[in-house]
């Protein structure tokens, strides 16, 4: 009887270890998937911010050129009168 109980408990604990290993692997896979998705989202956000930054720099340069033209035109008008 004792041998039978030991065999049953041994079987349960061997399978419990395998089950815990499977659960641990699944949890790790789920965590890695979330991390990978967050990384992809962060990269997309960074690319979007870089595009916006390039656009803002371009618009800023255009505004500086327009301001310089306006100042030059103002100086020309002032010097004429």
Jmol script that loads the backbone (N, CA, C; Angstrom):
load data "model"
ATOM      1  N   UNK A   1       0.820  -1.191   0.000  1.00  0.00           N
ATOM      2  CA  UNK A   1       0.000   0.000   0.000  1.00  0.00           C
ATOM      3  C   UNK A   1       0.869   1.261   0.000  1.00  0.00           C
ATOM      4  N   UNK A   2       1.926   1.235   0.792  1.00  0.00           N
ATOM      5  CA  UNK A   2       2.828   2.378   0.866  1.00  0.00           C
ATOM      6  C   UNK A   2       3.508   2.610  -0.480  1.00  0.00           C
ATOM      7  N   UNK A   3       3.882   1.527  -1.131  1.00  0.00           N
ATOM      8  CA  UNK A   3       4.526   1.661  -2.439  1.00  0.00           C
ATOM      9  C   UNK A   3       3.569   2.278  -3.448  1.00  0.00           C
ATOM     10  N   UNK A   4       2.313   1.892  -3.366  1.00  0.00           N
ATOM     11  CA  UNK A   4       1.307   2.435  -4.278  1.00  0.00           C
ATOM     12  C   UNK A   4       1.123   3.932  -4.047  1.00  0.00           C
ATOM     13  N   UNK A   5       1.016   4.329  -2.780  1.00  0.00           N
ATOM     14  CA  UNK A   5       0.882   5.756  -2.459  1.00  0.00           C
ATOM     15  C   UNK A   5       2.114   6.540  -2.916  1.00  0.00           C
ATOM     16  N   UNK A   6       3.269   6.001  -2.685  1.00  0.00           N
ATOM     17  CA  UNK A   6       4.493   6.671  -3.129  1.00  0.00           C
ATOM     18  C   UNK A   6       4.535   6.784  -4.652  1.00  0.00           C
ATOM     19  N   UNK A   7       4.088   5.745  -5.322  1.00  0.00           N
ATOM     20  CA  UNK A   7       4.051   5.780  -6.785  1.00  0.00           C
ATOM     21  C   UNK A   7       3.069   6.837  -7.267  1.00  0.00           C
ATOM     22  N   UNK A   8       1.904   6.913  -6.625  1.00  0.00           N
ATOM     23  CA  UNK A   8       0.890   7.914  -7.012  1.00  0.00           C
ATOM     24  C   UNK A   8       1.424   9.323  -6.769  1.00  0.00           C
ATOM     25  N   UNK A   9       1.979   9.563  -5.568  1.00  0.00           N
ATOM     26  CA  UNK A   9       2.521  10.891  -5.269  1.00  0.00           C
ATOM     27  C   UNK A   9       3.689  11.236  -6.199  1.00  0.00           C
ATOM     28  N   UNK A  10       4.512  10.271  -6.501  1.00  0.00           N
ATOM     29  CA  UNK A  10       5.618  10.499  -7.435  1.00  0.00           C
ATOM     30  C   UNK A  10       5.108  10.884  -8.811  1.00  0.00           C
ATOM     31  N   UNK A  11       4.082  10.201  -9.283  1.00  0.00           N
ATOM     32  CA  UNK A  11       3.484  10.512 -10.581  1.00  0.00           C
ATOM     33  C   UNK A  11       2.902  11.926 -10.582  1.00  0.00           C
ATOM     34  N   UNK A  12       2.175  12.258  -9.516  1.00  0.00           N
ATOM     35  CA  UNK A  12       1.559  13.593  -9.420  1.00  0.00           C
ATOM     36  C   UNK A  12       2.636  14.675  -9.413  1.00  0.00           C
ATOM     37  N   UNK A  13       3.665  14.483  -8.592  1.00  0.00           N
ATOM     38  CA  UNK A  13       4.699  15.512  -8.502  1.00  0.00           C
ATOM     39  C   UNK A  13       5.517  15.631  -9.785  1.00  0.00           C
ATOM     40  N   UNK A  14       5.742  14.528 -10.473  1.00  0.00           N
ATOM     41  CA  UNK A  14       6.447  14.601 -11.763  1.00  0.00           C
ATOM     42  C   UNK A  14       5.608  15.379 -12.770  1.00  0.00           C
ATOM     43  N   UNK A  15       4.329  15.097 -12.820  1.00  0.00           N
ATOM     44  CA  UNK A  15       3.452  15.801 -13.760  1.00  0.00           C
ATOM     45  C   UNK A  15       3.217  17.241 -13.333  1.00  0.00           C
ATOM     46  N   UNK A  16       3.183  17.473 -12.027  1.00  0.00           N
ATOM     47  CA  UNK A  16       3.022  18.837 -11.536  1.00  0.00           C
ATOM     48  C   UNK A  16       4.216  19.695 -11.957  1.00  0.00           C
ATOM     49  N   UNK A  17       5.392  19.138 -11.903  1.00  0.00           N
ATOM     50  CA  UNK A  17       6.585  19.867 -12.339  1.00  0.00           C
ATOM     51  C   UNK A  17       6.516  20.213 -13.813  1.00  0.00           C
ATOM     52  N   UNK A  18       6.064  19.261 -14.619  1.00  0.00           N
ATOM     53  CA  UNK A  18       5.929  19.524 -16.057  1.00  0.00           C
ATOM     54  C   UNK A  18       4.873  20.589 -16.297  1.00  0.00           C
ATOM     55  N   UNK A  19       3.756  20.510 -15.561  1.00  0.00           N
ATOM     56  CA  UNK A  19       2.690  21.501 -15.707  1.00  0.00           C
ATOM     57  C   UNK A  19       3.189  22.885 -15.310  1.00  0.00           C
ATOM     58  N   UNK A  20       3.900  22.960 -14.209  1.00  0.00           N
ATOM     59  CA  UNK A  20       4.447  24.252 -13.782  1.00  0.00           C
ATOM     60  C   UNK A  20       5.449  24.793 -14.798  1.00  0.00           C
ATOM     61  N   UNK A  21       6.226  23.915 -15.393  1.00  0.00           N
ATOM     62  CA  UNK A  21       7.172  24.338 -16.426  1.00  0.00           C
ATOM     63  C   UNK A  21       6.432  24.893 -17.636  1.00  0.00           C
ATOM     64  N   UNK A  22       5.378  24.214 -18.048  1.00  0.00           N
ATOM     65  CA  UNK A  22       4.581  24.677 -19.191  1.00  0.00           C
ATOM     66  C   UNK A  22       3.951  26.026 -18.886  1.00  0.00           C
ATOM     67  N   UNK A  23       3.377  26.168 -17.691  1.00  0.00           N
ATOM     68  CA  UNK A  23       2.761  27.443 -17.303  1.00  0.00           C
ATOM     69  C   UNK A  23       3.810  28.551 -17.281  1.00  0.00           C
ATOM     70  N   UNK A  24       4.988  28.265 -16.757  1.00  0.00           N
ATOM     71  CA  UNK A  24       6.057  29.267 -16.710  1.00  0.00           C
ATOM     72  C   UNK A  24       6.470  29.690 -18.116  1.00  0.00           C
ATOM     73  N   UNK A  25       6.578  28.734 -19.022  1.00  0.00           N
ATOM     74  CA  UNK A  25       6.949  29.051 -20.407  1.00  0.00           C
ATOM     75  C   UNK A  25       5.863  29.899 -21.066  1.00  0.00           C
ATOM     76  N   UNK A  26       4.605  29.564 -20.828  1.00  0.00           N
ATOM     77  CA  UNK A  26       3.507  30.346 -21.402  1.00  0.00           C
ATOM     78  C   UNK A  26       3.480  31.766 -20.843  1.00  0.00           C
ATOM     79  N   UNK A  27       3.698  31.907 -19.545  1.00  0.00           N
ATOM     80  CA  UNK A  27       3.741  33.241 -18.943  1.00  0.00           C
ATOM     81  C   UNK A  27       4.907  34.056 -19.495  1.00  0.00           C
ATOM     82  N   UNK A  28       6.048  33.415 -19.647  1.00  0.00           N
ATOM     83  CA  UNK A  28       7.211  34.097 -20.206  1.00  0.00           C
ATOM     84  C   UNK A  28       6.942  34.536 -21.648  1.00  0.00           C
ATOM     85  N   UNK A  29       6.324  33.655 -22.423  1.00  0.00           N
ATOM     86  CA  UNK A  29       5.986  33.997 -23.804  1.00  0.00           C
ATOM     87  C   UNK A  29       5.017  35.162 -23.880  1.00  0.00           C
ATOM     88  N   UNK A  30       4.034  35.171 -22.998  1.00  0.00           N
ATOM     89  CA  UNK A  30       3.068  36.266 -22.962  1.00  0.00           C
ATOM     90  C   UNK A  30       3.754  37.578 -22.601  1.00  0.00           C
ATOM     91  N   UNK A  31       4.640  37.527 -21.613  1.00  0.00           N
ATOM     92  CA  UNK A  31       5.364  38.724 -21.201  1.00  0.00           C
ATOM     93  C   UNK A  31       6.248  39.240 -22.338  1.00  0.00           C
ATOM     94  N   UNK A  32       6.954  38.331 -23.003  1.00  0.00           N
ATOM     95  CA  UNK A  32       7.814  38.735 -24.120  1.00  0.00           C
ATOM     96  C   UNK A  32       7.006  39.347 -25.255  1.00  0.00           C
ATOM     97  N   UNK A  33       5.824  38.805 -25.507  1.00  0.00           N
ATOM     98  CA  UNK A  33       4.972  39.349 -26.563  1.00  0.00           C
ATOM     99  C   UNK A  33       4.550  40.778 -26.223  1.00  0.00           C
ATOM    100  N   UNK A  34       4.169  41.019 -24.962  1.00  0.00           N
ATOM    101  CA  UNK A  34       3.790  42.378 -24.549  1.00  0.00           C
ATOM    102  C   UNK A  34       4.971  43.332 -24.668  1.00  0.00           C
ATOM    103  N   UNK A  35       6.142  42.884 -24.238  1.00  0.00           N
ATOM    104  CA  UNK A  35       7.334  43.727 -24.328  1.00  0.00           C
ATOM    105  C   UNK A  35       7.663  44.049 -25.784  1.00  0.00           C
ATOM    106  N   UNK A  36       7.547  43.055 -26.642  1.00  0.00           N
ATOM    107  CA  UNK A  36       7.839  43.245 -28.064  1.00  0.00           C
ATOM    108  C   UNK A  36       6.859  44.254 -28.668  1.00  0.00           C
ATOM    109  N   UNK A  37       5.587  44.154 -28.291  1.00  0.00           N
ATOM    110  CA  UNK A  37       4.575  45.078 -28.798  1.00  0.00           C
ATOM    111  C   UNK A  37       4.842  46.493 -28.288  1.00  0.00           C
ATOM    112  N   UNK A  38       5.231  46.617 -27.025  1.00  0.00           N
ATOM    113  CA  UNK A  38       5.550  47.938 -26.487  1.00  0.00           C
ATOM    114  C   UNK A  38       6.758  48.535 -27.202  1.00  0.00           C
ATOM    115  N   UNK A  39       7.740  47.708 -27.517  1.00  0.00           N
ATOM    116  CA  UNK A  39       8.908  48.184 -28.254  1.00  0.00           C
ATOM    117  C   UNK A  39       8.506  48.665 -29.645  1.00  0.00           C
ATOM    118  N   UNK A  40       7.658  47.899 -30.316  1.00  0.00           N
ATOM    119  CA  UNK A  40       7.189  48.291 -31.650  1.00  0.00           C
ATOM    120  C   UNK A  40       6.415  49.605 -31.571  1.00  0.00           C
ATOM    121  N   UNK A  41       5.567  49.755 -30.561  1.00  0.00           N
ATOM    122  CA  UNK A  41       4.809  50.994 -30.391  1.00  0.00           C
ATOM    123  C   UNK A  41       5.739  52.171 -30.118  1.00  0.00           C
ATOM    124  N   UNK A  42       6.749  51.950 -29.294  1.00  0.00           N
ATOM    125  CA  UNK A  42       7.703  53.017 -28.987  1.00  0.00           C
ATOM    126  C   UNK A  42       8.479  53.426 -30.238  1.00  0.00           C
ATOM    127  N   UNK A  43       8.863  52.454 -31.054  1.00  0.00           N
ATOM    128  CA  UNK A  43       9.579  52.771 -32.290  1.00  0.00           C
ATOM    129  C   UNK A  43       8.681  53.556 -33.247  1.00  0.00           C
ATOM    130  N   UNK A  44       7.408  53.179 -33.338  1.00  0.00           N
ATOM    131  CA  UNK A  44       6.475  53.916 -34.188  1.00  0.00           C
ATOM    132  C   UNK A  44       6.293  55.341 -33.685  1.00  0.00           C
ATOM    133  N   UNK A  45       6.177  55.508 -32.371  1.00  0.00           N
ATOM    134  CA  UNK A  45       6.039  56.845 -31.797  1.00  0.00           C
ATOM    135  C   UNK A  45       7.277  57.686 -32.074  1.00  0.00           C
ATOM    136  N   UNK A  46       8.448  57.078 -31.941  1.00  0.00           N
ATOM    137  CA  UNK A  46       9.692  57.796 -32.191  1.00  0.00           C
ATOM    138  C   UNK A  46       9.777  58.241 -33.649  1.00  0.00           C
ATOM    139  N   UNK A  47       9.418  57.364 -34.575  1.00  0.00           N
ATOM    140  CA  UNK A  47       9.447  57.721 -35.993  1.00  0.00           C
ATOM    141  C   UNK A  47       8.464  58.851 -36.291  1.00  0.00           C
ATOM    142  N   UNK A  48       7.282  58.790 -35.675  1.00  0.00           N
ATOM    143  CA  UNK A  48       6.286  59.845 -35.874  1.00  0.00           C
ATOM    144  C   UNK A  48       6.809  61.173 -35.333  1.00  0.00           C
ATOM    145  N   UNK A  49       7.421  61.154 -34.165  1.00  0.00           N
ATOM    146  CA  UNK A  49       7.971  62.373 -33.582  1.00  0.00           C
ATOM    147  C   UNK A  49       9.111  62.928 -34.430  1.00  0.00           C
ATOM    148  N   UNK A  50       9.920  62.061 -35.002  1.00  0.00           N
ATOM    149  CA  UNK A  50      11.015  62.520 -35.861  1.00  0.00           C
ATOM    150  C   UNK A  50      10.469  63.171 -37.130  1.00  0.00           C
ATOM    151  N   UNK A  51       9.394  62.593 -37.693  1.00  0.00           N
ATOM    152  CA  UNK A  51       8.778  63.213 -38.881  1.00  0.00           C
ATOM    153  C   UNK A  51       8.229  64.592 -38.539  1.00  0.00           C
ATOM    154  N   UNK A  52       7.573  64.699 -37.387  1.00  0.00           N
ATOM    155  CA  UNK A  52       7.018  65.982 -36.961  1.00  0.00           C
ATOM    156  C   UNK A  52       8.137  66.984 -36.720  1.00  0.00           C
ATOM    157  N   UNK A  53       9.221  66.536 -36.101  1.00  0.00           N
ATOM    158  CA  UNK A  53      10.352  67.428 -35.844  1.00  0.00           C
ATOM    159  C   UNK A  53      10.947  67.947 -37.154  1.00  0.00           C
ATOM    160  N   UNK A  54      11.120  67.063 -38.139  1.00  0.00           N
ATOM    161  CA  UNK A  54      11.653  67.503 -39.442  1.00  0.00           C
ATOM    162  C   UNK A  54      10.722  68.527 -40.088  1.00  0.00           C
ATOM    163  N   UNK A  55       9.420  68.278 -39.994  1.00  0.00           N
ATOM    164  CA  UNK A  55       8.448  69.209 -40.563  1.00  0.00           C
ATOM    165  C   UNK A  55       8.517  70.563 -39.861  1.00  0.00           C
ATOM    166  N   UNK A  56       8.615  70.546 -38.537  1.00  0.00           N
ATOM    167  CA  UNK A  56       8.689  71.801 -37.786  1.00  0.00           C
ATOM    168  C   UNK A  56       9.973  72.566 -38.091  1.00  0.00           C
ATOM    169  N   UNK A  57      11.084  71.856 -38.226  1.00  0.00           N
ATOM    170  CA  UNK A  57      12.352  72.513 -38.561  1.00  0.00           C
ATOM    171  C   UNK A  57      12.250  73.152 -39.944  1.00  0.00           C
ATOM    172  N   UNK A  58      11.659  72.443 -40.887  1.00  0.00           N
ATOM    173  CA  UNK A  58      11.496  72.977 -42.243  1.00  0.00           C
ATOM    174  C   UNK A  58      10.614  74.224 -42.224  1.00  0.00           C
ATOM    175  N   UNK A  59       9.514  74.160 -41.492  1.00  0.00           N
ATOM    176  CA  UNK A  59       8.628  75.318 -41.416  1.00  0.00           C
ATOM    177  C   UNK A  59       9.309  76.483 -40.708  1.00  0.00           C
ATOM    178  N   UNK A  60      10.104  76.192 -39.692  1.00  0.00           N
ATOM    179  CA  UNK A  60      10.827  77.242 -38.983  1.00  0.00           C
ATOM    180  C   UNK A  60      11.823  77.929 -39.914  1.00  0.00           C
ATOM    181  N   UNK A  61      12.529  77.140 -40.716  1.00  0.00           N
ATOM    182  CA  UNK A  61      13.482  77.720 -41.665  1.00  0.00           C
ATOM    183  C   UNK A  61      12.761  78.592 -42.692  1.00  0.00           C
ATOM    184  N   UNK A  62      11.593  78.145 -43.146  1.00  0.00           N
ATOM    185  CA  UNK A  62      10.821  78.941 -44.102  1.00  0.00           C
ATOM    186  C   UNK A  62      10.357  80.248 -43.470  1.00  0.00           C
ATOM    187  N   UNK A  63       9.962  80.189 -42.199  1.00  0.00           N
ATOM    188  CA  UNK A  63       9.546  81.408 -41.506  1.00  0.00           C
ATOM    189  C   UNK A  63      10.712  82.373 -41.326  1.00  0.00           C
ATOM    190  N   UNK A  64      11.892  81.851 -41.038  1.00  0.00           N
ATOM    191  CA  UNK A  64      13.074  82.710 -40.897  1.00  0.00           C
ATOM    192  C   UNK A  64      13.386  83.392 -42.225  1.00  0.00           C
ATOM    193  N   UNK A  65      13.312  82.639 -43.330  1.00  0.00           N
ATOM    194  CA  UNK A  65      13.553  83.231 -44.653  1.00  0.00           C
ATOM    195  C   UNK A  65      12.516  84.306 -44.958  1.00  0.00           C
ATOM    196  N   UNK A  66      11.261  84.030 -44.640  1.00  0.00           N
ATOM    197  CA  UNK A  66      10.206  85.017 -44.883  1.00  0.00           C
ATOM    198  C   UNK A  66      10.424  86.254 -44.022  1.00  0.00           C
ATOM    199  N   UNK A  67      10.849  86.067 -42.796  1.00  0.00           N
ATOM    200  CA  UNK A  67      11.117  87.197 -41.912  1.00  0.00           C
ATOM    201  C   UNK A  67      12.276  88.029 -42.449  1.00  0.00           C
ATOM    202  N   UNK A  68      13.312  87.363 -42.942  1.00  0.00           N
ATOM    203  CA  UNK A  68      14.457  88.084 -43.499  1.00  0.00           C
ATOM    204  C   UNK A  68      14.046  88.885 -44.728  1.00  0.00           C
ATOM    205  N   UNK A  69      13.201  88.301 -45.579  1.00  0.00           N
ATOM    206  CA  UNK A  69      12.712  89.028 -46.758  1.00  0.00           C
ATOM    207  C   UNK A  69      11.882  90.229 -46.339  1.00  0.00           C
ATOM    208  N   UNK A  70      11.064  90.043 -45.310  1.00  0.00           N
ATOM    209  CA  UNK A  70      10.229  91.144 -44.825  1.00  0.00           C
ATOM    210  C   UNK A  70      11.099  92.259 -44.263  1.00  0.00           C
ATOM    211  N   UNK A  71      12.117  91.917 -43.508  1.00  0.00           N
ATOM    212  CA  UNK A  71      13.019  92.924 -42.956  1.00  0.00           C
ATOM    213  C   UNK A  71      13.755  93.660 -44.071  1.00  0.00           C
ATOM    214  N   UNK A  72      14.180  92.920 -45.066  1.00  0.00           N
ATOM    215  CA  UNK A  72      14.889  93.536 -46.187  1.00  0.00           C
ATOM    216  C   UNK A  72      13.964  94.486 -46.942  1.00  0.00           C
ATOM    217  N   UNK A  73      12.725  94.042 -47.161  1.00  0.00           N
ATOM    218  CA  UNK A  73      11.761  94.899 -47.851  1.00  0.00           C
ATOM    219  C   UNK A  73      11.452  96.130 -47.012  1.00  0.00           C
ATOM    220  N   UNK A  74      11.344  95.960 -45.704  1.00  0.00           N
ATOM    221  CA  UNK A  74      11.081  97.100 -44.821  1.00  0.00           C
ATOM    222  C   UNK A  74      12.241  98.086 -44.861  1.00  0.00           C
ATOM    223  N   UNK A  75      13.453  97.586 -44.838  1.00  0.00           N
ATOM    224  CA  UNK A  75      14.619  98.467 -44.891  1.00  0.00           C
ATOM    225  C   UNK A  75      14.684  99.203 -46.224  1.00  0.00           C
ATOM    226  N   UNK A  76      14.309  98.511 -47.293  1.00  0.00           N
ATOM    227  CA  UNK A  76      14.294  99.146 -48.611  1.00  0.00           C
ATOM    228  C   UNK A  76      13.269 100.273 -48.637  1.00  0.00           C
ATOM    229  N   UNK A  77      12.086 100.006 -48.102  1.00  0.00           N
ATOM    230  CA  UNK A  77      11.041 101.035 -48.071  1.00  0.00           C
ATOM    231  C   UNK A  77      11.443 102.205 -47.187  1.00  0.00           C
ATOM    232  N   UNK A  78      12.043 101.916 -46.052  1.00  0.00           N
ATOM    233  CA  UNK A  78      12.458 102.988 -45.139  1.00  0.00           C
ATOM    234  C   UNK A  78      13.545 103.834 -45.788  1.00  0.00           C
ATOM    235  N   UNK A  79      14.459 103.210 -46.488  1.00  0.00           N
ATOM    236  CA  UNK A  79      15.548 103.967 -47.111  1.00  0.00           C
ATOM    237  C   UNK A  79      15.049 104.804 -48.287  1.00  0.00           C
ATOM    238  N   UNK A  80      13.933 104.411 -48.897  1.00  0.00           N
ATOM    239  CA  UNK A  80      13.394 105.180 -50.015  1.00  0.00           C
ATOM    240  C   UNK A  80      12.689 106.441 -49.524  1.00  0.00           C
ATOM    241  N   UNK A  81      12.200 106.440 -48.318  1.00  0.00           N
ATOM    242  CA  UNK A  81      11.458 107.605 -47.816  1.00  0.00           C
ATOM    243  C   UNK A  81      12.236 108.304 -46.805  1.00  0.00           C
TER     244      UNK A  81
END
end "model"
wireframe off; spacefill off
backbone 0.3
color backbone group
